[in-house]
């Protein structure tokens, strides 16, 4: 089994829903579709209150190079377009749609599959762009941009990320078991954009033996290598995944294409297949709903814009002991402050937990044990980053490699003093960014 060479941890896996097939969630009574579902600039609304829309119809147009289209998740009437809570912790312009109950696709969308081999590279990237596909593993980078690296960057290695290393999350695991043909075909489409010369891999953690076997049986005849990875967090982080499979190291300041690599998520590969072969925009996704405080943990396929409230009701409602709800996984996810936030294209999971034990653990002085240094996959000194963040020593923070921190949470997890190391690092990044903006102004 392969793995990355520096740091890492192995928290309890808690994959309660790994054997639970994906269940289709009914269309809710209202959808709140955020126009900020991707890295970069939010989409521009192209509808207004009173507009009638069909499923898959464009409601938000990409605004600039790093942006992505947003589509109606079902047919109905636009109720309003206004700011609304976002799972990222802020407010974002949101299109509210009242479904008509027909769930009717716009003409020409979600058709029977067609053979993509006759499409040109421009056709394929155009279809991906029009469909609003973004990285569905969490970052949300527009996929059409990622698949068109600078001409001087030769891509020789393409990796599908099936690690799903965060505890609780099993959405990608279920996709690998239930949609292997679509995953493989999506990877073939991606590989074709680079002349068919790039080697293709699918990296899967060893705790998903059934997924490894399933995809191996579907991928081996296509020249795709399925790689068994050691179960270790954060195995699914882009830089760590590249290091594990290829041995290459993405140095500070470099991007994967600088080392000839391109990484896509399992769910993104399925979305690419659907966009290219079925002309289907990204309007739904598989989400893991889990935690010890939800009645019936499930993997569900839900429409983008479905509220956390509707999903919690569909999954057996909350227990009274619930005191925190997380969008994403427990390591890198964000706590939401209201059940009215909607799922977006990058929502891989929803966790309902009781964190009383964590709340009682008070932050104490650093004892210089070095555990955070041992587990940091980026080779940083998190304790020192947090110290200078608290002292607001901006220049020193930058010299210590603040920008190289991926905020994986490994350091906070192992800290015996219960220091909120990632919190302080995020705080420092915000301070540095604000300072740079003021200088530019």
Backbone torsions as a table, in degrees:
resi	resn	phi	psi	omega
1	UNK	NA	136.6	-178.6
2	UNK	-94.5	156.9	175.6
3	UNK	-160.0	170.6	178.6
4	UNK	-78.3	158.4	-167.1
5	UNK	-89.0	-16.8	-173.3
6	UNK	-122.8	127.0	171.3
7	UNK	70.6	-159.8	179.3
8	UNK	105.8	157.8	-179.4
9	UNK	-139.0	173.3	175.7
10	UNK	-135.7	81.7	177.7
11	UNK	-72.3	164.1	175.9
12	UNK	-53.2	133.4	-173.4
13	UNK	-73.7	-42.3	176.0
14	UNK	51.4	41.9	-179.7
15	UNK	-84.3	67.0	-173.9
16	UNK	-63.4	-26.5	-172.5
17	UNK	-107.6	17.1	-176.0
18	UNK	-65.4	-25.0	179.0
19	UNK	-104.1	13.4	-178.7
20	UNK	-100.5	111.3	-179.8
21	UNK	-59.3	155.0	179.5
22	UNK	-67.4	131.6	-179.2
23	UNK	-112.6	133.7	-180.0
24	UNK	-78.2	122.7	178.4
25	UNK	-86.8	134.9	179.2
26	UNK	-61.7	159.7	176.9
27	UNK	-65.2	126.5	-180.0
28	UNK	-74.5	175.6	-179.0
29	UNK	-75.2	-21.0	177.9
30	UNK	-151.1	144.0	176.5
31	UNK	-118.3	140.1	176.6
32	UNK	-119.7	95.9	-171.9
33	UNK	-96.6	108.4	-178.0
34	UNK	-69.6	143.6	175.0
35	UNK	-90.6	4.4	177.4
36	UNK	-120.7	81.9	-176.7
37	UNK	-121.2	21.5	-171.5
38	UNK	-156.1	164.0	173.1
39	UNK	-71.4	137.8	179.7
40	UNK	109.4	-156.5	-174.3
41	UNK	-79.6	136.4	177.5
42	UNK	-59.8	153.2	177.7
43	UNK	-69.9	155.3	177.5
44	UNK	-91.5	130.8	178.8
45	UNK	-65.3	137.3	177.6
46	UNK	-119.6	11.5	175.3
47	UNK	-128.2	166.6	177.3
48	UNK	-140.4	171.3	-179.1
49	UNK	-54.4	132.6	179.9
50	UNK	97.9	-13.9	-179.9
51	UNK	-67.4	138.2	173.3
52	UNK	-91.9	132.2	-178.5
53	UNK	-130.1	152.2	172.4
54	UNK	-103.7	161.4	179.0
55	UNK	-62.2	130.4	-179.8
56	UNK	88.3	-3.1	179.6
57	UNK	-74.3	143.3	-179.2
58	UNK	-66.7	126.3	176.1
59	UNK	-120.7	-15.8	177.4
60	UNK	-140.4	124.6	-176.1
61	UNK	-98.5	135.4	178.4
62	UNK	-52.6	132.2	-176.2
63	UNK	-112.9	82.1	-179.7
64	UNK	111.1	179.9	-175.5
65	UNK	-67.7	-47.4	178.3
66	UNK	-96.6	85.0	-179.6
67	UNK	-164.9	173.5	-177.7
68	UNK	-150.1	146.9	176.8
69	UNK	-67.2	152.6	176.2
70	UNK	-128.4	138.3	-173.8
71	UNK	-124.2	159.0	176.0
72	UNK	-67.8	133.3	-177.3
73	UNK	-83.4	-15.1	175.4
74	UNK	-156.9	174.9	178.4
75	UNK	-87.4	149.1	-179.9
76	UNK	161.3	-155.3	-176.6
77	UNK	-119.8	137.2	176.5
78	UNK	-71.6	120.1	-179.1
79	UNK	-82.8	-43.2	-179.3
80	UNK	-167.0	164.4	173.6
81	UNK	-130.5	110.1	-173.6
82	UNK	-158.0	164.6	176.1
83	UNK	-63.5	145.4	-176.6
84	UNK	-153.8	151.1	178.6
85	UNK	-55.0	140.6	-175.9
86	UNK	-117.3	146.4	-179.4
87	UNK	-63.5	-13.3	175.9
88	UNK	-77.9	-5.0	176.4
89	UNK	100.7	4.5	179.7
90	UNK	-125.4	-174.1	174.1
91	UNK	-100.7	145.3	178.0
92	UNK	-140.6	149.9	176.4
93	UNK	-61.8	132.2	-170.3
94	UNK	-135.9	139.2	176.9
95	UNK	-99.6	118.3	178.0
96	UNK	-93.3	127.6	-179.4
97	UNK	-122.3	130.7	172.2
98	UNK	-95.2	109.8	-176.7
99	UNK	-62.1	147.5	177.6
100	UNK	-94.1	-0.6	178.4
101	UNK	85.9	-6.6	-177.9
102	UNK	-89.3	-27.3	-177.7
103	UNK	50.2	46.8	-172.1
104	UNK	-92.4	126.4	179.8
105	UNK	-72.6	146.6	171.9
106	UNK	-65.4	152.9	-175.2
107	UNK	-59.7	133.5	176.7
108	UNK	87.2	1.1	-178.6
109	UNK	-107.5	151.7	179.8
110	UNK	53.4	53.6	-178.1
111	UNK	-84.8	177.8	172.5
112	UNK	-64.2	147.7	-177.0
113	UNK	-60.2	142.7	177.0
114	UNK	-121.2	161.5	178.0
115	UNK	-76.8	122.7	-174.8
116	UNK	-87.9	-8.8	-171.5
117	UNK	-63.3	-21.5	178.5
118	UNK	-84.9	-4.8	-178.8
119	UNK	-79.8	144.4	174.4
120	UNK	-79.6	168.0	176.6
121	UNK	-58.5	-40.9	179.6
122	UNK	-65.3	-38.4	178.2
123	UNK	-61.6	-45.9	-176.4
124	UNK	-64.6	-49.4	-179.3
125	UNK	-65.0	-35.6	177.0
126	UNK	-63.0	-41.2	178.8
127	UNK	-65.8	-40.5	178.6
128	UNK	-64.4	-42.2	178.7
129	UNK	-64.6	-47.3	-178.3
130	UNK	-61.7	-32.9	-177.5
131	UNK	-79.9	-5.9	178.4
132	UNK	69.8	32.7	-178.8
133	UNK	-74.3	133.2	176.2
134	UNK	-132.6	165.9	176.3
135	UNK	-61.5	119.8	-172.9
136	UNK	-95.7	8.4	178.0
137	UNK	-85.4	-10.2	178.1
138	UNK	146.1	-40.6	-175.0
139	UNK	-73.6	-38.6	177.5
140	UNK	76.4	26.9	178.8
141	UNK	-71.1	133.0	-179.0
142	UNK	-54.6	124.2	-172.3
143	UNK	-67.5	-35.9	179.8
144	UNK	-62.5	-31.8	178.1
145	UNK	-73.9	-42.7	-178.9
146	UNK	-64.7	-30.8	-178.4
147	UNK	-85.1	5.5	178.0
148	UNK	-130.3	67.0	-180.0
149	UNK	-66.9	166.5	178.5
150	UNK	-53.5	144.9	-176.6
151	UNK	-55.9	-28.0	-177.6
152	UNK	-84.4	1.1	179.6
153	UNK	-103.4	104.9	-178.5
154	UNK	-84.9	119.5	179.3
155	UNK	-90.5	119.2	177.7
156	UNK	-116.8	-3.2	-177.8
157	UNK	-140.4	123.3	176.8
158	UNK	-119.6	128.6	-175.4
159	UNK	-122.6	129.3	169.1
160	UNK	-94.3	130.6	-175.7
161	UNK	-91.6	102.5	175.5
162	UNK	-113.2	21.4	-176.8
163	UNK	-66.5	-46.0	-176.4
164	UNK	41.3	63.4	-170.8
165	UNK	-83.6	-13.8	179.1
166	UNK	-67.3	138.9	173.1
167	UNK	-56.3	154.6	176.6
168	UNK	75.6	-41.0	-169.8
169	UNK	-71.7	132.4	-179.6
170	UNK	-138.6	11.9	-177.2
171	UNK	-61.5	-46.8	179.4
172	UNK	-68.0	-36.0	177.3
173	UNK	-57.3	-48.2	-179.8
174	UNK	-65.9	-37.0	176.5
175	UNK	-61.2	-40.6	-179.4
176	UNK	-65.3	-29.9	178.8
177	UNK	-84.1	-34.1	-172.1
178	UNK	-100.3	-19.6	-177.9
179	UNK	-134.4	48.4	-177.2
180	UNK	-65.3	-36.0	-179.5
181	UNK	-63.2	-43.0	179.9
182	UNK	-65.8	-37.7	178.9
183	UNK	-63.3	-48.7	-178.7
184	UNK	-63.9	-42.3	-179.8
185	UNK	-67.4	-37.9	176.2
186	UNK	-62.3	-40.5	177.1
187	UNK	-65.5	-39.6	177.3
188	UNK	-62.6	-38.6	177.5
189	UNK	-62.7	-45.9	179.9
190	UNK	-61.7	-46.1	-179.0
191	UNK	-61.4	-36.0	-178.1
192	UNK	-62.1	-24.3	-178.9
193	UNK	-69.9	-12.6	-178.8
194	UNK	-115.7	33.2	174.6
195	UNK	74.5	8.5	-179.1
196	UNK	71.3	9.7	-176.8
197	UNK	-91.3	-20.8	-177.0
198	UNK	-73.9	143.2	174.4
199	UNK	-78.8	140.3	-176.2
200	UNK	-113.8	134.4	179.5
201	UNK	-130.9	152.7	168.1
202	UNK	-124.1	116.0	-178.8
203	UNK	-96.1	123.4	-177.4
204	UNK	-132.9	133.4	178.4
205	UNK	-66.9	150.2	-173.0
206	UNK	-67.4	-14.3	177.6
207	UNK	-78.2	3.6	178.5
208	UNK	-119.8	58.7	-175.1
209	UNK	-60.6	-36.9	180.0
210	UNK	-66.0	-36.1	178.0
211	UNK	-69.4	-39.0	177.5
212	UNK	-60.7	-45.7	-179.7
213	UNK	-65.5	-43.2	-178.1
214	UNK	-63.5	-49.0	-177.1
215	UNK	-72.9	-31.0	175.4
216	UNK	-61.3	-42.1	-179.6
217	UNK	-66.8	-27.8	-179.7
218	UNK	-91.9	-26.7	-170.7
219	UNK	-99.0	-25.0	-172.4
220	UNK	-60.4	-36.9	-179.4
221	UNK	-72.8	-13.0	-179.4
222	UNK	-97.7	5.1	-179.5
223	UNK	78.3	18.6	-179.8
224	UNK	-100.9	132.6	-179.9
225	UNK	-99.7	124.5	175.1
226	UNK	-91.9	122.6	-174.6
227	UNK	-107.5	124.4	175.4
228	UNK	-82.1	124.2	-176.8
229	UNK	-109.6	146.2	175.5
230	UNK	-61.8	139.5	178.9
231	UNK	-75.7	98.6	-176.8
232	UNK	-154.4	135.6	179.1
233	UNK	-91.3	139.0	-0.5
234	UNK	-98.6	77.4	-178.9
235	UNK	-57.9	-30.1	-177.2
236	UNK	-85.7	-2.7	176.0
237	UNK	-66.2	141.3	-170.9
238	UNK	-54.7	-50.8	-177.4
239	UNK	-65.1	-39.0	-178.9
240	UNK	-70.9	-36.3	179.3
241	UNK	-66.1	-42.4	177.5
242	UNK	-62.1	-44.1	179.8
243	UNK	-63.3	-40.3	-178.6
244	UNK	-65.6	-43.3	-173.3
245	UNK	-85.7	-37.7	-174.7
246	UNK	-108.2	-18.7	-174.7
247	UNK	82.4	-3.4	-179.3
248	UNK	-80.9	148.0	179.6
249	UNK	-113.5	125.4	175.4
250	UNK	-84.0	108.5	-175.9
251	UNK	-74.9	160.2	176.5
252	UNK	-54.0	131.8	-179.4
253	UNK	90.6	-10.6	178.8
254	UNK	-95.1	157.7	171.9
255	UNK	-114.2	160.6	-178.1
256	UNK	-52.3	-37.3	-177.9
257	UNK	-67.7	-17.1	174.5
258	UNK	-66.5	-23.3	177.7
259	UNK	-110.1	19.3	174.6
260	UNK	75.8	19.7	-175.0
261	UNK	-117.3	150.9	174.0
262	UNK	-140.6	130.5	-177.0
263	UNK	-120.0	133.8	174.2
264	UNK	-131.2	154.7	179.6
265	UNK	-81.9	155.0	177.9
266	UNK	-56.1	-48.5	-178.7
267	UNK	-64.8	-34.1	178.2
268	UNK	-64.9	-38.4	178.4
269	UNK	-61.8	-40.7	176.8
270	UNK	-63.9	-43.0	179.6
271	UNK	-63.6	-36.7	176.9
272	UNK	-63.7	-45.8	177.0
273	UNK	-57.5	-47.4	-177.6
274	UNK	-66.0	-36.8	179.8
275	UNK	-67.9	-43.4	-174.9
276	UNK	-79.0	-43.5	-173.7
277	UNK	-93.0	-24.2	-176.5
278	UNK	-121.0	-1.1	-179.2
279	UNK	55.9	44.7	-177.4
280	UNK	-108.1	119.7	174.5
281	UNK	-69.1	163.7	179.5
282	UNK	-81.6	96.7	-177.0
283	UNK	-122.7	-3.1	177.4
284	UNK	-149.5	168.8	177.4
285	UNK	-161.4	163.0	175.7
286	UNK	-86.7	132.5	-178.2
287	UNK	-128.7	134.7	172.1
288	UNK	-87.4	125.1	175.8
289	UNK	-111.4	111.9	-170.4
290	UNK	-148.2	-167.8	-175.1
291	UNK	109.9	164.1	-177.7
292	UNK	-81.8	-5.2	-173.2
293	UNK	-113.8	19.0	175.8
294	UNK	-117.3	141.8	-172.8
295	UNK	-58.3	-51.4	-176.6
296	UNK	-132.0	90.9	176.9
297	UNK	-56.4	137.1	-175.8
298	UNK	-147.9	163.7	160.7
299	UNK	-105.0	124.3	-176.4
300	UNK	-126.9	151.8	168.4
301	UNK	-102.1	113.1	-174.7
302	UNK	-121.9	152.8	176.9
303	UNK	-71.9	139.3	172.9
304	UNK	-58.6	129.9	-177.6
305	UNK	104.8	-7.4	176.6
306	UNK	-70.2	135.0	-175.9
307	UNK	-78.3	153.5	174.2
308	UNK	-58.4	-32.7	-179.6
309	UNK	-63.0	-48.3	-179.8
310	UNK	-63.7	-38.4	179.6
311	UNK	-67.3	-39.9	179.3
312	UNK	-64.0	-37.6	177.4
313	UNK	-66.5	-38.9	-179.6
314	UNK	-66.8	-27.8	-176.5
315	UNK	-102.8	29.5	172.0
316	UNK	94.5	6.0	177.8
317	UNK	68.3	169.7	-175.8
318	UNK	-87.4	151.7	170.0
319	UNK	-82.1	155.4	-178.3
320	UNK	-62.9	-23.3	-177.5
321	UNK	-80.1	-4.6	179.5
322	UNK	-63.8	127.7	175.5
323	UNK	-133.5	4.9	173.6
324	UNK	-153.7	138.2	177.7
325	UNK	-123.9	128.0	-175.1
326	UNK	-115.9	134.0	172.0
327	UNK	-91.7	113.7	-176.0
328	UNK	106.2	-152.7	-179.8
329	UNK	-95.1	171.6	-176.3
330	UNK	-72.1	-19.2	-176.9
331	UNK	-87.6	-44.1	-175.5
332	UNK	-120.4	-0.1	179.5
333	UNK	-72.0	171.5	-180.0
334	UNK	-120.9	137.0	176.6
335	UNK	-70.7	138.4	177.0
336	UNK	-102.8	152.4	-175.7
337	UNK	-104.7	-0.2	177.2
338	UNK	-152.1	146.5	177.2
339	UNK	-76.1	-4.0	-178.5
340	UNK	-84.2	-4.4	177.4
341	UNK	-68.1	146.4	-179.9
342	UNK	-95.7	159.2	169.7
343	UNK	-75.3	149.4	178.3
344	UNK	-123.5	-176.9	-174.7
345	UNK	-61.8	-24.0	-176.6
346	UNK	-100.9	7.5	-178.3
347	UNK	-79.6	101.0	-179.1
348	UNK	-88.9	-21.1	-177.6
349	UNK	-160.2	161.2	172.5
350	UNK	-132.9	124.8	-178.2
351	UNK	-117.1	134.4	178.9
352	UNK	-115.0	113.9	-170.6
353	UNK	-133.9	168.8	171.1
354	UNK	-119.5	110.6	-174.4
355	UNK	-107.6	31.5	-178.9
356	UNK	-57.0	-41.8	-179.8
357	UNK	-61.5	-38.3	179.2
358	UNK	-69.3	-41.0	-178.5
359	UNK	-63.4	-31.7	-178.5
360	UNK	-76.2	-19.2	-178.7
361	UNK	-78.6	109.4	-177.5
362	UNK	-85.9	143.3	179.0
363	UNK	-70.9	131.3	-178.8
364	UNK	-119.5	176.5	-179.2
365	UNK	-67.6	142.7	176.7
366	UNK	-61.0	133.8	179.9
367	UNK	-102.4	8.8	177.2
368	UNK	57.7	40.8	-178.6
369	UNK	-78.9	-24.0	177.7
370	UNK	83.3	5.4	-179.5
371	UNK	-62.6	-38.0	-179.3
372	UNK	-65.8	-32.2	177.7
373	UNK	-69.6	-40.5	-178.9
374	UNK	-62.1	-37.0	-173.1
375	UNK	-95.9	-9.4	-176.9
376	UNK	-66.4	118.0	-179.0
377	UNK	-70.2	-13.6	179.5
378	UNK	-98.3	0.4	178.4
379	UNK	71.0	29.8	-178.4
380	UNK	-96.3	177.6	174.6
381	UNK	-114.9	82.6	-174.4
382	UNK	-56.2	-36.7	-179.2
383	UNK	-60.6	-36.7	-178.4
384	UNK	-75.9	-38.3	175.6
385	UNK	-58.7	-43.7	179.6
386	UNK	-66.0	-38.7	179.5
387	UNK	-61.0	-50.5	-177.5
388	UNK	-71.0	-24.7	174.6
389	UNK	-65.7	-43.5	179.4
390	UNK	-65.3	-30.2	179.0
391	UNK	-87.8	-6.0	179.7
392	UNK	58.7	40.2	177.9
393	UNK	-91.8	81.1	-169.3
394	UNK	-57.2	-48.9	-175.6
395	UNK	-61.6	-41.8	-179.7
396	UNK	-66.4	-36.1	178.6
397	UNK	-59.1	-46.2	-177.9
398	UNK	-64.1	-38.4	179.8
399	UNK	-67.1	-27.5	-178.3
400	UNK	-81.6	1.7	176.1
401	UNK	85.1	35.1	-179.2
402	UNK	-52.7	-44.2	-175.5
403	UNK	-64.9	-19.6	-178.4
404	UNK	-81.9	-11.5	177.9
405	UNK	-69.9	128.3	179.0
406	UNK	-93.6	1.7	177.0
407	UNK	60.9	37.1	-176.7
408	UNK	-72.1	-22.8	177.3
409	UNK	89.8	1.7	-179.2
410	UNK	-60.7	-39.3	-178.1
411	UNK	-65.2	-44.9	179.0
412	UNK	-62.6	-37.5	-177.8
413	UNK	-61.6	-38.8	-174.1
414	UNK	-95.6	-8.1	-173.1
415	UNK	-65.5	118.1	179.8
416	UNK	-71.5	-18.3	178.4
417	UNK	-90.7	2.4	177.4
418	UNK	58.3	33.3	176.8
419	UNK	-73.1	139.1	178.6
420	UNK	-84.9	71.2	-171.8
421	UNK	-63.0	-45.2	-180.0
422	UNK	-65.6	-37.4	176.9
423	UNK	-57.1	-45.9	-178.2
424	UNK	-69.3	-34.4	178.0
425	UNK	-67.7	-42.2	176.5
426	UNK	-62.0	-41.3	178.2
427	UNK	-59.9	-43.7	-179.6
428	UNK	-64.6	-41.8	178.7
429	UNK	-59.9	-41.9	179.4
430	UNK	-63.7	-42.0	178.9
431	UNK	-62.6	-44.4	-179.6
432	UNK	-64.5	-43.1	179.5
433	UNK	-62.9	-42.2	179.3
434	UNK	-64.5	-38.9	179.7
435	UNK	-64.2	-41.8	179.6
436	UNK	-65.7	-37.6	177.9
437	UNK	-64.6	-40.8	179.3
438	UNK	-64.7	-38.7	177.4
439	UNK	-62.9	-42.8	-179.7
440	UNK	-64.9	-38.3	179.4
441	UNK	-68.1	NA	NA
